[in-house]
Amino acid sequence: EFAPAHELLAKALVLRLALSLAVIGLAAPLPFLLYPDADREQLRFAILIALPAVAFHAIATTIGALFQARLKLDRVAVAEVASQLTLVSLVIALVATERSFYAIVAATVVGAAVNAAVILLLARGLVPLSLRVDVPYWRRLFLDSLPLGLALVINVIYFRIDALLLSVLKESEDVGLYGIAWRFLETATPFAYFFVA
């Protein structure tokens, strides 16, 4: 017999938050190992500023699964549009007022936080939201999802190894230009996922 959706969601949300915090902790020293040169200080700190977005993404994708299961992906789209409008507005305002590069990076974290907040708000009408600790369930969920998780890690490495190599071999300007071009593809991809879902 299956547990109610809100109980599974409460357990999965705690697990995802814990794993995302572990990933943030493990990833924090990596910029200092990958980019030890003095001229890469800005890049190192930008990565550290952006890391909290991982936790917000964990919240959004965990609760987003509920919308997918209930065929209410319009709510995911609303959250995504709200976060992207927030991000674009912030970036335009920050560039217009000549704020620092770090402020623009922080704007991406704010965009991710808005996405998570809107998803949480829209989910409240569907299920009661809470957090639950259930270690045996976490163990089973972790082991069952490990193959998919490894496939996703390989997918991310496959799609991001070029940017990582470019960042080691070239200057920040080259990585930035490449990143802008890549964002066009990255922005268009979710539309295909929505149709598939």
For each residue, the residues with C-beta under 8 A, 3 or more apart:
1:
2: 8
3: 7 8
4: 7 8
5: 8 9 66 69 127
6: 9 10 127 128 129 130
7: 3 4 10 11 132
8: 2 3 4 5 11 12
9: 5 6 12 13 62 63 65 66 127 129
10: 6 7 13 14 129 130 131 132
11: 7 8 14 15 132 133 134 137 138 141
12: 8 9 15 16 62 65 141
13: 9 10 16 17 59 62 63 129 131
14: 10 11 17 18 131 132 133 138
15: 11 12 18 19 138 141 142
16: 12 13 19 20 58 59 61 62
17: 13 14 20 21 55 58 59
18: 14 15 21 22
19: 15 16 22 23 58
20: 16 17 23 24 54 55 57 58
21: 17 18 24 25 55
22: 18 19 25 26
23: 19 20 26 27 54
24: 20 21 27 28 51 52 54 55
25: 21 22 28
26: 22 23 29 30
27: 23 24 30 47 51 54
28: 24 25 31 48 51
29: 26 32 33
30: 26 27 33 34 47
31: 28 34 35 43 44 45 47 48
32: 29 35 36 44
33: 29 30 36
34: 30 31 164 167 168
35: 31 32 40 43 44 167 168
36: 32 33 40
37: 40
38: 41
39:
40: 35 36 37 43 44 172
41: 38 44 45
42: 45 46 101 102 172
43: 31 35 40 46 47 167 172
44: 31 32 35 40 41 47 48
45: 31 41 42 48 49 102
46: 42 43 49 50 101 102 105
47: 27 30 31 43 44 50 51
48: 28 31 44 45 51
49: 45 46 102 105 106 109
50: 46 47 53 105 108 109
51: 24 27 28 47 48 54
52: 24 55 56 109 112 113
53: 50 56 57 108 109 112 113
54: 20 23 24 27 51 57 58
55: 17 20 21 24 52 58 59
56: 52 53 59 60 109 112 113 115 116
57: 20 53 54 60 61 112 115 116
58: 16 17 19 20 54 55 61 62
59: 13 16 17 55 56 62 63 116 119 120
60: 56 57 63 64 79 112 115 116 119
61: 16 57 58 64 65
62: 9 12 13 16 58 59 65
63: 9 13 59 60 66 67 119 120 123 129
64: 60 61 67 68 76 79 119
65: 9 12 61 62 68 69
66: 5 9 63 69 70 123 126 127
67: 63 64 70 72 73 75 76 119 122 123 126
68: 64 65 71 73 76 197
69: 5 65 66
70: 66 67 126
71: 68
72: 67 75 76 126
73: 67 68 76 77 194 197
74: 77 78
75: 67 72 78 79 119 122 123
76: 64 67 68 72 73 79 80 119 194
77: 73 74 80 81 194
78: 74 75 81 82 118 122
79: 60 64 75 76 82 83 114 115 118 119 122
80: 76 77 83 84 115 190
81: 77 78 84 85
82: 78 79 85 86 114 115 118
83: 79 80 86 87 111 112 114 115 118
84: 80 81 87 88 111
85: 81 82 88 89
86: 82 83 89 90 110 111 114
87: 83 84 90 91 107 108 110 111 114
88: 84 85 91 92
89: 85 86 92 93
90: 86 87 93 94 107 110 111
91: 87 88 94 95 104 107
92: 88 89 95 96
93: 89 90 96 97
94: 90 91 97 99 103 104 107
95: 91 92 98 99 104
96: 92 93
97: 93 94
98: 95
99: 94 95 103 104
100: 103 104
101: 42 46 104 105
102: 42 45 46 49 105 106
103: 94 99 100 106 107
104: 91 94 95 99 100 101 107 108
105: 46 49 50 101 102 108 109
106: 49 102 103 109 110
107: 87 90 91 94 103 104 110 111
108: 50 53 87 104 105 111 112
109: 49 50 52 53 56 105 106 112 113
110: 86 87 90 106 107 113 114
111: 83 84 86 87 90 107 108 114 115
112: 52 53 56 57 60 83 108 109 115 116
113: 52 53 56 109 110 116 117
114: 79 82 83 86 87 110 111 117 118
115: 56 57 60 79 80 82 83 111 112 118 119
116: 56 57 59 60 112 113 119 120
117: 113 114 120 121
118: 78 79 82 83 114 115 121 122
119: 59 60 63 64 67 75 76 79 115 116 122 123
120: 59 63 116 117 123 124 129
121: 117 118 124
122: 67 75 78 79 118 119 125 126
123: 63 66 67 75 119 120 126 127 129
124: 120 121 127 128 129
125: 122
126: 66 67 70 72 122 123
127: 5 6 9 66 123 124
128: 6 124
129: 6 9 10 13 63 120 123 124
130: 6 10
131: 10 13 14
132: 7 10 11 14
133: 11 14
134: 11 137 138
135: 138 139
136: 139 140
137: 11 134 140 141
138: 11 14 15 134 135 141 142
139: 135 136 142 143
140: 136 137 143 144
141: 11 12 15 137 138 144 145
142: 15 138 139 145 146
143: 139 140 146
144: 140 141
145: 141 142 148 149
146: 142 143 149 150
147: 150 151
148: 145 151 152
149: 145 146 152 153
150: 146 147 153 154
151: 147 148 154 155
152: 148 149 155 156
153: 149 150 156 157
154: 150 151 157 158
155: 151 152 158 159
156: 152 153 159 160
157: 153 154 160 161
158: 154 155 161
159: 155 156 162
160: 156 157 163 164
161: 157 158 164 165
162: 159 165 166 178
163: 160 166 167 175 178 179 182
164: 34 160 161 167 168
165: 161 162 168 169
166: 162 163 169 170 174 175 178
167: 34 35 43 163 164 170 172 175
168: 34 35 164 165
169: 165 166
170: 166 167 174 175
171: 174 175
172: 40 42 43 167 175 176
173: 176 177
174: 166 170 171 177 178
175: 163 166 167 170 171 172 178 179
176: 172 173 179 180
177: 173 174 180 181
178: 162 163 166 174 175 181 182
179: 163 175 176 182 183
180: 176 177 183 184
181: 177 178 184 185
182: 163 178 179 185 186
183: 179 180 186 187
184: 180 181 187 188
185: 181 182 188 189
186: 182 183 189
187: 183 184 190
188: 184 185 191 192
189: 185 186 192 193
190: 80 187 193 194
191: 188 194 195
192: 188 189 195 196
193: 189 190 196 197
194: 73 76 77 190 191 197
195: 191 192
196: 192 193
197: 68 73 193 194
